Amino acid sequence: MDKISAFHILDLTLSGFKSYNEATTFTFGNPTIITGGNGRGKSSIADAIAFAITGLPFFGERSIDRLHCDDNQDLHISLRFMTEDGNVHILNRSRRKSRMFITLDGEDTTQSTLFQLFGEKEVVLSILQCH
């Protein structure tokens, strides 16, 4: 896969993530605008997207332990997105017993490979905000 300069998130599925114990899917439009009152989950969605791609929460803290649901320590995020060439890809990130698993389109991958595809965290977040 070539370096990703723009992408559109189609949907996001979370389980064991913050307050989402059971699998919960969010479907996004183009463009995607997330609004809502305090405590409605906007930051959780931002954290999940950033964590799926960068391995870190959206707001920059290094600890990912706070991302786990209290009732489900098996964290899983599935991010389905479309690149500017029209191809659809699925990025999965799971953490079980302090071990991280990452797949892209069903193949094992590494954080280093994701940084090569998406860029560093700051680049990813600027893509999310601008496109």
C-alpha angles and dihedrals in degrees: 000000000000123000110286114237097168136009140170120222111228099182144342127210121195133186129168087012119131106301094351104096095159124046110283124182127205119195118206134205129212111285099025119210118179117202136164145121127286114298095019097117106263092129091045091056091048090048092049094051093046092045093049092054105029106021089237134092119262096250096056106252113141099219115092095180090092089061093069121098111242091230098043121040093182100093118196132175126181117191118189113193142166121226123217090264089063096252118138119221135182122216117191125188122181133174119198122172092343092309119119124215122189128183131176116197090346096307124110112252140172136237088247090059091048090053089051091052101039104020127236121322094270091053092049092050092049090052090050091051098043106039 
